[in-house]
């Protein structure tokens, strides 16, 4: 998509963030011209599944609203619009969450739309520890971290009900304007229609009990920043977390050639020198027909297409391309398996203006 194309690129999710849906279903709901799968997510077949298979793992923003907090230090595709032109770029991104009570007290918000106390991928706000060993972990890690003292924000996009909380947990129910409608302990239950909640465990629950009062307002904010916490240049309407930087400054990204040589289906995003956004899917897992690509081969493909920046999005059985309501690739969850559209957390959709 050229920067001045008469279409709009945006993130979309299904009926709720708590439940995965196919890319085709999301594209249909958004009346999109086309779509590809987006972020990594808490897949039901994963080793550390938390019970909500639509939960994005890491940064996801839609229409300028953060719906899942960043894993600090991970790369993301950022898309925004200014003066009618699309601005797409790839950068390390973080998020900063804050809540301010009516009495002036302030606190960090640890997460957005996820189970409190469990951080899949680690790299969250301070206090994360590896679930397996208890070792402090401040950087991204392909496993599960825990934190016993959190406040997690739930938005109306999450769904109808928040997770059941442990003893001592507290949840503050919020109207759409942030007015406190009530509290419940333990946390968990139906969200107010059109509203959200602040969900606390441990010291986070103590803070909510001390400062949230029915009828007062809690100001909750979540913004996308660079890795150092500074404002990002340019608009950010959509943010989708990825993994490896395949292309940087017109060359194969640092360390890409040393990554595992396994060929897999892949979903890629690239940005060319004139700002055109490339959304590319590569099939695999079908012997004699399509074998997928290594990360290095995917980088070379993006370079051949003119990309000066490129990123690897979720792939494998998630890789899906839909155009005008029709499936345009052959996704498989296993080698030589049946063609199956995997439900995923979100998608990058191309909408008509």
N, C-alpha and C positions, 0 to 999 in steps of 0.2 A: 504494500500500500504506500503510494507516494504521499508526502506530507500534505499535499493539497487535494488528495483524492476525495470524491464526494461520498465518502463512507466514514464511519466512526468506529474505532477499535476500542473495546472495553472489556473488562472482566465481567463474567456473569456466573451465577450459581443457580442451583435448583430451587425448589420450593422452600427449603430451609438449609442452613449450613450444617445442621446435625446429620443430614442424610445425603449420601452420594446419589448422583443421577448420571445418566449417559450424556455425552457431549451432544448427541442428536436431540435429546429431550430438552437440554438447556437452550440449544440453538433455536428450537421450535418455540419455546416459551418467550425468547427474546425477539423473535421474528428476524433472526440474523440471516444474512446472506451466506455466511460460512463461519466455521469455528474449529478450533483445535483445543485439545486438553491443556490445562494450565499447571497449577502447583502440585507439588508432592502433597500427600495427605495421609491421614491415619487409617490406612487400609485395614479392612477386617481380617485379612490373612496375615497381618504383620505380627511380629513377635511381641510387641508391646501395645497391642490395640487397646484403646481406652473406652470402646463401646460406641463411638460416634464416627462412622466411616466417611462422613462428609467434612470432617474437621481438617482444614488446611494445616500443613506442617510448615510453619514459617510465615513470612510476610504475604498477605493478600489484602489488597485495597480495591475498592470498587466505587466509582462515582465520587472519588476523593475521600471516602470513608474507610478507615482501617477496620477490617473485619477479622484479621488474625495478625498477632504481633510478629515482629521479625525475630529470626534467629540471628543474633548479632554477628556481623561479618559475612553473612551469606550474600551472594549476588542476587540481583533482581532485575527483571525487565520493567522499566518505568515508562508509562505512556501518558501524555497529557496534551492539551490543546490550548493554543494561544493565537488570537487573531484569526481563528478558523483553520489554522494549520496544526498538524500533528507534530509533536516533539517526542521522539522515542529514543531511549538511551538505556545502557546497561551499567549498573553501578552497585557497589556495596551499599547496602541500605540497612538502617536500623529503625526502631520506633521508640518514642518516648511517651509513656502514659502517665497522666496525673489525675488526681481527684482532689477537689477543694470543697470542704464542708462549709455550711453557713456560718459556723463559728470561727472561720479562718484557718482551721487546721488543714494541712496538706499531706498527701501521701502519694507514693508511686503506685501506679497500677501495673501489676506484674504480667497480666496477660489479657487476651480478648477472645471470648467465645471458645473456651476449652475447659477441660476438667481441672479444677484448682489442685495444685500440688504436684502435678505430673507435667513435665516439659519434654515432649518428644523432640529429639534433636538438640536438646540443651541450648546453651548460649543465650539464656534469657536474662531477666533482671536478677541482681545479686541474690545469692543464697542457694543457687542450683548445686546439687550434689548428684554424682552418679548413683543410680538406684542400686547397682550391683555392689559397689564398694564403699559408698559414702564419701568418696573423694570430691572436694570442691571442683567445679567445672564452670569456667567462664566462657569457653569457646565452643563453637559448634562441634557436635559429636554424633555419630550415627548410632545412637542408643537412647536410653531414657534417663532423664534426670528428675529429681524430686526436690520440693521445697515445702516445708511444713507451715510457712508463714506467708500467705499470699492474699492479695485482693485481685480478683479476676472480673473484668467487665463483660457482661452479656448484653448484646444488642438485640433489637427486634428481629434481625435477620437470622438469629440462631435457630429459632423454632418456638415451640409452645412451652416446653418444660426444661428447666435446668437440672443438672445431675443431683442425685441425692447426696447430701453432705454428711461428713462424719460428726460425731458428737462434739459439741462446742463450736461448730461452724455457724455463721450468721449470714443472712442474705438481706440486702436492702432493696426493696422493690421501687422502681423509678418510673414515673410517667415520662412521656416523650420529651417534656421540657426539663427533666431532671428533678422534678419535685418528688420527695420521698412519700410514697403511698403507704408504706408499712415495712415491717421487718419480720423475719421468721428465723427460728432456730430449732433444729438444725436447718441448714440451707437445703434448697431443692424444692422444685414444684413449678407451678404454672407462672409464666411471665405475664405482666400486665399487657393488655392489648395495645400494640403500637409502642410499648415502652421497653424497658430493660431492667437490669439488676446489677448490683455490686455484690460479689460473692466472696466472703472472707473465711479463711481458715487460720488457726493459730493466732499469731500476733495481728494478722490482717483482720480476723474476726473481732479481736479486742478493739482495734481502731474503729471499726464500723460501729460497734456498740457504744463507744465513747462519743462519737461525733455525728452520727446520723439521727435526725429527729424528724418524725412525721410532720409533713407540711412545709418543711424547709427544702432548699434546693441543694443538690450535690452537682457541682460542675465537673464533668468528666471530659477529658480531652485525650486524644491519641493522634500523634503526628508522625509522618515519615521523615527521617533525617538521613544524613550521610553517616558513615561508620563512626565518626567522631561526635555525633550528636548535633551537628550544624545543619542549618536549613539547606535543602537541596536546591540547586539552580533549576529554574524552569518548573512548569506545572506537573503535578502528579495526580492524575485521575485514577489510573489503574496501576497496580504494582503486583507483580507475580514473581514469587521466589523461584530461583533455579539452582543449579549446582555449579558445574565447571564453567569457567570463562573459556569458551572454545576459540574465540578470536579476539585479539586485542591490538588496536592500532594497525589493523590490516595484516596481521601475522597470526600464525597459530599461537594460541595462548600459552603462557608459561606453564611448563609441567604437563601439558596435554599429551605429548608423545610418550611420556613415561607411565600413563595410566594403563589400567588393565586392557588387554587386547581383545577382550570378548566383544563380539558383534551383537548388538541388540537393536530392537526397534527404538527410534528416537523421535522426540519432538524438539525442534530447534527454533530459536528466534535470533534474527540477525538485523543489524542496522547498516545500511550502505552509506557511502560518503555524502550523498545528497539527502539523507534522512529517511529514505524509504525503509519501511519495516517489512522484513521477510518472516513468514511463518511457514515452517517446513516440517513435514513428517516423513519418516523413513520406516518402511515395513521391515519385518524380519520374522524369524522363527518358522520359516517354511522352506525346508530343504529343496534345492533344485528350482526355487522360485524367487525367494527373497531371504537374505541372510542377515540383514541389518548392517550396522556400521559400528566401528570402534569410535571412541571420542576423537581420535586424531583424524579419522576419515570424515567424521561429521564436520570437523573444523575445516578440512580441505574443501568439502562441499560448499560450506558457507562462503569461503573465499572465492570459489568459482562463480558463485552467484553475486559477487560484488560486495559482500559484507566487510566492514571494517571493525565491527564489534559483533560478538556472537555469544550465545549462552545455551546451555543444555537445560531444557525443562524436564518435567516428569516424562518418563518413557516406558519401555517394556510393554506390558499389556495395557497400559493407559493410553498409549499413542493412538490418537484418533483424529481423523480429518473429516469434516462434514461440509458439503457445499450444496446450497439450495435444498436442504432437507435430506440429501442422499449421502450415505456413507461412501467416502472416496478412497479409503484404504482398507486393509485387511488385518485388523487387530487380533492378536492371539496372546493368551495368557501363558501358554506353554509351547514348547517346541512341537511343531506339526499338529498343534491343537486346532480345535474348531475356531472359525472366525466368530468372535464374541465381542460385543461392545461392553467394555467395563464401566460400571458406574464410577465417577470420579468426583472430586470436590468442586471444581470450577473449570471454566473454560475462557479462552480468549475469543471473543466474538467480533465479527465484522458486521456492523449494522448500517443499513441505508440511511442517508441523511433525511 
